[in-house]
């Protein structure tokens, strides 16, 4: 049997991916005594994406749930998702839309009951997936939140100074 190799004749058929790393932080230690689990992502980018937020809602968070199951961790114990990727420029080039970093998001999501610093996106993720619902985070006070905001602002300013 002859195998015919088909090649794309233009870039319109070329797939683009956002590759990166995800760190899941849990309230309780796992079987090896650690509170974090790590996994790689390779998210397919559609050139017709509505934007970075919608892209991650469609592609990332279901993978987080699957990773929790794979690592035998309850999603209700998840207190933080951190994502790093050097490929956000690929997203921007392929879609013509800004990355979440360009939109001012640090690619970190926090969860837990009683937190006063959760944004609308985090609250939606809690409601949709149950992230952090079993964790009491009421010690995250308004003073703690203000310190976090100042740290994030200083970080953004330091990035602006370097650029």
LOMI-247961 format. One record per residue (C-alpha): residue number from 1; y, z, x. Coordinates in nm, 4 decimals, padded with zeros to 6 digits, always signed. Each point is the difference from the previous one (the first is absolute). Example, Ala and Ser with C-alpha at 12.3 -4.5 7.8 and 13.67 -1.06 7.14 Angstrom:
2
   tipa          Y          Z          X
      1   -00.4500   +00.7800   +01.2300
      2   +00.3440   -00.0660   +00.1370
//
This chain:
163
   tipa          Y          Z          X
      1   +00.0000   +00.0000   +00.0000
      2   +00.3396   -00.0960   +00.1341
      3   +00.2706   +00.2658   -00.0088
      4   +00.3465   -00.1339   -00.0712
      5   +00.2848   +00.2056   +00.1356
      6   +00.3111   -00.0152   -00.2151
      7   +00.3315   +00.0801   +00.1619
      8   +00.3300   +00.0678   -00.1725
      9   +00.2383   -00.2881   +00.0517
     10   +00.3154   +00.1995   -00.0552
     11   +00.1273   +00.3552   +00.0188
     12   -00.0032   +00.0310   -00.3792
     13   -00.3720   +00.0812   +00.0232
     14   +00.0402   +00.2503   +00.2818
     15   -00.0678   +00.3584   -00.1051
     16   +00.2282   +00.2798   +00.1096
     17   -00.1023   +00.3632   +00.0296
     18   +00.1678   +00.3343   +00.0489
     19   -00.2180   +00.1855   +00.2477
     20   +00.0480   +00.3620   +00.0881
     21   -00.1241   +00.3559   +00.0041
     22   -00.0065   +00.2630   -00.2709
     23   -00.0176   +00.3751   +00.0514
     24   -00.1046   +00.2148   -00.2941
     25   +00.0891   +00.3690   +00.0237
     26   -00.1841   +00.2502   -00.2173
     27   +00.0656   +00.3615   -00.0877
     28   -00.3498   +00.1148   +00.0971
     29   -00.2138   -00.0705   +00.3046
     30   -00.2808   -00.2524   -00.0185
     31   -00.3559   +00.0376   +00.1254
     32   +00.1174   -00.0287   +00.3624
     33   +00.2788   +00.2550   -00.0409
     34   +00.2825   -00.2525   -00.0123
     35   +00.2611   -00.0595   -00.2654
     36   +00.0590   -00.3692   +00.0713
     37   -00.1938   -00.3227   -00.0449
     38   +00.0946   -00.3370   +00.1490
     39   -00.0740   -00.3573   -00.1005
     40   +00.1238   -00.3512   +00.0709
     41   +00.1428   -00.2351   -00.2592
     42   +00.0228   -00.3751   -00.0259
     43   +00.1932   -00.0794   -00.3161
     44   +00.0254   -00.3641   -00.1112
     45   +00.3592   -00.1096   -00.0576
     46   +00.0739   -00.2389   -00.2838
     47   +00.3139   -00.2050   +00.0624
     48   +00.0990   +00.0619   -00.3641
     49   +00.0080   +00.3797   +00.0317
     50   +00.2614   +00.1696   -00.2191
     51   +00.0953   +00.2305   +00.2860
     52   -00.1326   +00.2540   +00.2471
     53   -00.0390   +00.2832   -00.2517
     54   -00.2003   -00.2125   -00.2413
     55   -00.2048   -00.1410   +00.2894
     56   -00.1071   +00.3485   +00.1126
     57   -00.0643   +00.1145   -00.3567
     58   -00.2388   -00.2933   -00.0444
     59   -00.1723   +00.0130   +00.3381
     60   +00.0221   +00.3349   +00.1791
     61   -00.0573   +00.2887   -00.2369
     62   -00.3331   -00.1159   -00.1439
     63   -00.1190   -00.0184   +00.3604
     64   +00.1200   +00.3576   +00.0518
     65   -00.2142   +00.1138   -00.2940
     66   -00.2990   -00.1909   +00.1413
     67   +00.0575   +00.1592   +00.3419
     68   +00.0095   +00.3473   -00.1562
     69   -00.3390   -00.0695   -00.1603
     70   -00.1369   -00.1424   +00.3255
     71   +00.1098   +00.3110   +00.1908
     72   -00.1308   +00.2233   -00.2802
     73   +00.3485   +00.1400   -00.0633
     74   +00.1431   +00.0713   -00.3456
     75   +00.3186   -00.1945   -00.0760
     76   +00.1350   +00.3193   -00.1572
     77   +00.0029   +00.1604   +00.3475
     78   +00.2128   -00.2781   +00.1544
     79   +00.3461   +00.1200   +00.1025
     80   +00.1308   -00.2920   +00.2065
     81   -00.0575   -00.3690   +00.0667
     82   +00.1524   -00.1457   +00.3166
     83   -00.0131   -00.3703   +00.0699
     84   +00.0944   -00.1832   +00.3169
     85   +00.0096   -00.3741   +00.0488
     86   +00.1645   -00.2286   +00.2527
     87   -00.0418   -00.2867   -00.2486
     88   +00.2881   +00.0636   -00.2389
     89   +00.1873   -00.2974   +00.1527
     90   -00.2996   -00.2133   -00.1060
     91   +00.0434   +00.1285   -00.3562
     92   +00.3718   -00.0806   +00.0084
     93   -00.0521   -00.3477   +00.1443
     94   -00.2850   -00.0885   -00.2364
     95   +00.1644   +00.1305   -00.3191
     96   +00.3720   -00.0203   +00.0714
     97   +00.0211   +00.3627   -00.1222
     98   +00.1041   +00.3139   +00.1890
     99   -00.2640   +00.2358   +00.1336
    100   -00.0128   +00.3589   -00.1202
    101   +00.1393   +00.1014   +00.3385
    102   +00.2979   -00.2327   -00.0472
    103   +00.0431   +00.1519   -00.3461
    104   +00.0285   +00.3473   +00.1570
    105   -00.3488   +00.1353   -00.0739
    106   -00.1855   +00.1679   +00.2864
    107   -00.3513   -00.1019   -00.1175
    108   -00.0938   +00.3618   -00.0669
    109   -00.0902   +00.1384   -00.3406
    110   -00.0298   +00.3718   -00.0798
    111   -00.1912   +00.1698   -00.2809
    112   -00.0752   +00.3399   -00.1497
    113   +00.0906   +00.2200   -00.2910
    114   +00.3334   +00.1788   +00.0038
    115   +00.1731   -00.2192   +00.2585
    116   +00.3683   -00.0540   -00.0755
    117   +00.0401   -00.2944   +00.2380
    118   -00.2291   -00.2579   -00.1587
    119   +00.1487   -00.3379   -00.0794
    120   -00.0773   -00.2126   -00.3046
    121   -00.2511   -00.2095   +00.1964
    122   -00.1935   +00.3084   +00.1149
    123   -00.0002   +00.1403   -00.3535
    124   -00.1362   -00.3307   -00.1311
    125   -00.2764   +00.0042   +00.2628
    126   -00.0929   +00.3555   -00.0992
    127   -00.0156   -00.1031   -00.3642
    128   -00.1951   -00.3198   +00.0710
    129   -00.2474   +00.1192   +00.2631
    130   +00.0067   +00.3812   -00.0134
    131   +00.1184   +00.0359   +00.3598
    132   +00.0650   +00.3652   +00.0851
    133   -00.0551   +00.1409   -00.3497
    134   -00.2193   +00.2837   +00.1302
    135   +00.2476   +00.1191   +00.2630
    136   +00.2721   +00.2631   -00.0436
    137   +00.3029   -00.1173   +00.1954
    138   +00.2536   +00.2272   -00.1689
    139   +00.1038   +00.1353   +00.3401
    140   +00.1867   -00.3294   +00.0451
    141   +00.3345   +00.1387   -00.1072
    142   +00.3397   -00.1625   -00.0383
    143   +00.0960   +00.1338   +00.3464
    144   -00.3109   -00.1559   +00.1530
    145   +00.0788   -00.3263   -00.1780
    146   +00.3570   -00.0028   +00.1303
    147   -00.1311   +00.0421   +00.3555
    148   -00.2386   -00.2934   -00.0552
    149   +00.2867   -00.2180   -00.1295
    150   +00.2124   +00.0842   +00.3069
    151   -00.2918   -00.0855   +00.2307
    152   -00.0554   -00.3326   -00.1764
    153   +00.3711   -00.0801   +00.0165
    154   +00.0108   +00.0821   +00.3738
    155   -00.3062   -00.2193   +00.0525
    156   +00.1575   -00.2943   -00.1844
    157   +00.3225   +00.0434   +00.1981
    158   -00.1912   +00.0064   +00.3289
    159   -00.1715   -00.3264   -00.0964
    160   +00.3380   -00.1552   -00.0779
    161   +00.1395   +00.1089   +00.3376
    162   -00.2944   -00.1577   +00.1843
    163   +00.0245   -00.3322   -00.1848
//
